[in-house]
Amino acid sequence: MTVETQPLTVGTWNIERFGYDPGRSHHRLPAALDWLLEQTPVPPDILALPEATHGHEDGQHAIRLAVNTLAPHLRTGWYEPLFSRLPAPGRRNHLHLLLVNTAKVHPTGWADPDAPDSGTRHYGFAECEIFGHKVNVCCEHWSGGEGRAEFDRACSRVSNMGGRRKTLLLGDFNADSGWKKELHHGLDWYAQCEAQDNLDKLEQKGRLNPATGRWEIDTRQIDKLRTIFGYRDMGEESDDPTPTTRPTIGRGLRIDRIWRSRDFPARPVEYAVRQPPRELSDHAYVFGTYRMNLALARTDAGTSP
């Protein structure tokens, strides 16, 4: 039996502070949105913007600017924005924003991280119907500045949405993986941090390997998603290890990622990483296309294609 499929385009971009600078509001945001459209003239059906700084303030004009700039370029439908009202405690820039194309993605629920009833394990997850499937979609921004314990909490929080569930996870994870084709292998992380005068970042993305006495990139949190918790990274599935950071010295890291759960009924057919001008962001725009199976229709006589 042949299963019909449809394309679902996805993307994530950490626009630095959502184009915001103190005293100048979101003055860099229009240029960032124009640049995004240059890369994807038809913007993604699901777009994660994990650093929507101050987006909820001033009448949400910045969020509406993003919607009203990008949505007219969709082939059909319009963007519905799903966003957190307040940042996570102690994190200025972790305001998650999902834009979903209503022609393909139909939100049925949203667990705002600031809502008292959302429950920690559901923070930031949108329940959506996509091509007949119930899918969990989440925009993530993991904190690199709080060490191993915070990475472990973040990884554990999303663990129950992987594997047999149908889930898409997009965003900035502030960590690379242990996949053998990642470009950080062999990097002297201590030397790179010392050369860039940021030794305070040693334990944000690295760890001291007691067997070698060298500081290496710490991949444990991402590798738990790849192995134990049943997530599939779009770049790895596409055999593309292109870094998403822009290093001054040494190798870049691939910390901006798009994941599907193991049982999410789709396969990647396109994947790309594009570096923006530095004044817009120090993160790359990551985007691609899944071919997603249509759910089988139910009939009175049973199930039919």
N, C-alpha and C positions, 0 to 999 in steps of 0.2 A: 504494500500500500504506500503510495506517494503522499507525503505530508506537505501541504502547502506552506510556504514561508512568506514573510514580509520583512522589509528592511527596517531596522530600528537604529537610528543614529544617536550617538552618545558623545559627550565631551566633558572635560573638566579643566578649569583654568583658575589658578590662584592669582587674580588681578591684585597686585600689591595694595593692601588697604582699600581695595575697591575704588582705587583712584583718588583716595582722600588724602589731603594734607591739612594740618591745623591752620585755620584762618583762611583757607581757600576752598573749603568744602570738597566735593568730588570733582575737582577741575580736570583730572586726568582720565576720568571715566569715559567721556565721549570718544576720545582717541583710542582707548582700549577696545571699545565696542566696534569702532570702525575697523581696527586691525583684525579683530576676531572675524568680522564679515569678509575681510580680504582672504582669510585662510579657508573659511567655510561660508561661501556666499548663501547657501541654505544652511542656517544654523542647526545644531543637533536637536533631535526630538527630546532628549534629556540633557540638560546642561547644568553642571554643578559648579557653583561659585563659592568656594569654601572660606572666603575672607571678605564677607560683605560688611566691612567696617562702617559703622554709623548708618547703615542702610535703612534701619527702622526709624531714624530720626527725621525731623523736618518734613513731616508728612509723607515719608517714604518716597521722596522724589527720586532718589538715586535708584531704588528698586524699580520704580515705574519707568525711569529713563531706560534701564536695561530692557525691560519688557517691550516698551514702545519703539525702541530702536531695532531690536532683533526680530520681534514677532512678525512684522510685515514681510520679512524675507522667507518665512516658512512657506512651503508650497500650499499647504492647507492648514487650518486650525489657528490657534493662538496660544501664547504662553500663559499658564497659570503659575504664579510665583508661590512657593512654599518656603517660609523662612522662619528663623528663630527670632523671637522678640528681644531677647537679651543674650549676650555672650555667655559661654560657660564660665563658672566662677573663676576669677583670677586671670582670665584670658581676654585681652582687649579686642583681638581681631578674629576670634573664632565665632563668627556669625554666619551660620550656614544658610545658603540660598540655593534652592532647586528651581529651575525653570522647566516645566513639562509642557509639551505640545499636546493640547487637548484633542487634536485629531487622532492621536494614537494612544495617548496615555491619559487614563481617566482616574484621578485621585478619588479614593473612597474614604481615606482617613489620613490624619497627620498628627504625629506625636511631637509637638513643639517641645524642645528641651526645657523651656521655661515653664511649661504647663505643670501644675502640681500633680496631675493624675496620669502623666505619660509613662512613668516607670523608667528606671535607669536603662534597662535593656532595650527600650524602644525609642530612646532619645534620637530625634532627627530622622526617624524612618517614616516614609510615606507609604501607605497601602494603596496600590494602584491596580487597575485592570488594564492589561496590555494584550491585545489580540486574543482575548478570551481567557488569559491567565491572570491569577492573582499574584502580583509581584510586589516585593518590598524594595523600595528605592531609598538610598541614603547618601547624603553629602557629608563627607567626613573631613575633619581637620585635626589631626593628632598633634599634641603638644610635644615639641622636641626639647623644651626647656625644663622639664620637670623630672627627667630621668627615667630609669627602668620601671619604677613602680607605676608611673602614669601610662607608659606604653603597655604594660601588662593589663592594666584596667581597661584601656581602650580596646585592646585585642579581645579580651574576655567579653566585653560588652557586645561586640558584633558577632561573637562566635556562634550563638544559637541561630543566626540567620543564614548561615552557610549550608553547605552540604545538600541535604534533600529539599530544603526550601528553595523558592524561586526568588532570588535576590540580586540586585545590582548595587554596588558600593563604589562610589566615585569620590575623588578628592585628593587632598595633600596629607600623606601619611608620615612625612618627615623621617622616612626610613627606607633603606634599600633591601633587596632580597639576596638570598644565597644562591639563586639560579646561576649555573656555571658560566653563562654568557654575560652576566652583569659586568660592567667595565671597571668596577671598583676593586676587583680582585688584585691583590698585590700592592694596593695603595698603602703608603705609610701615612696613616691618618694623623699621627702625632706631628710629623713633619709638615703636613699640609696645614694643620691648625696653627702650628708655631709660625710658619711663614706668613700666614694671614692675620697674625696677632689675635687669634680667637681661641686660645687654649681652654677657655670656659666652655667651649662646645665639644670638648673631647668625649664626654659621656652622653651628649645628646644624640649622636649618631654612631658612636664608636664604643669599643670596649677593649680592655687589655687582655690579650690572649696569654694565659699563664704558660702555655706550652712553648710559645715562641718569644715571649717578652715584648711583643709588638702591639701597638694600637691598631686595630682593624675596624672596619665597618661592622656594626652590630646588626645582624639580620634576623635575630630570633623572633621579633614580633611579626614581621612580614612572613617569615617562613611558617609560623603557626597557621596563618591564614591559608597559605599555599598547600599545606600538608594536613595537619590535624583537623582544621575547621572547614575544609572542603570548598575553598574559593579558587577560582581560576583567573589569573591576571591576563588582561587583554594583550599587553605587550609580549609577555612570554608565550602566549598561545600563537601570536603572530610572528614569533622568532625575531623580535625587534628589541634590542636592549638600549636603544637611544636614551641617553641621560635627559633628565628634565630640569636639572639645575645648571647654572652657568658658572663654572669655577674660574677663579683667577689663576689658580695654580693646581696642578694635578687633574685627576679625573672627576667628571661630574657624577652625580648620583641620580638614580631614577626613583624619586619619591612621590611623584604625582601619578596616580594610577587609576585604572578602571578595572573593576572586578565583577565577575558573575559567579553565582554559586554553582556548584557542580551540576545541579539538576535544573538550572535555568535553561529553558529549551531553545538554545540558540548557539551559533558559532560565529566567531569574528571573520569578516571577509575583507575589511579595510582597517588600517590603524596608522596613525601618524603623530609625530611630535614636532611642534614648531616653536622656535625661540622668538620671543617678541623683542622689540627695542627695550633696553634696560630701564628707560624712564617709565615704562608701563608696568613691568614686573620682572622679578628675578626667577620666576617660574615659567616653564614652557606650557603651552596649550596642548593638551593631549586629547585626541578625538578618534573616532572610528565608527564602524558599522557592524552590527550583528544581523545575520539572517535568522529570524525568530520563527519558530513553528507556530502556526495558528492552532488554537485549542480545538479539539474535536467537538463538534456540536452534539448536543443531547437531543434525542427524539423520543417519542412515546414508545417506539419499538426497540430503543436501545441507543447505542452510540454509532454515529456514522460520520464520515469525513465531511 
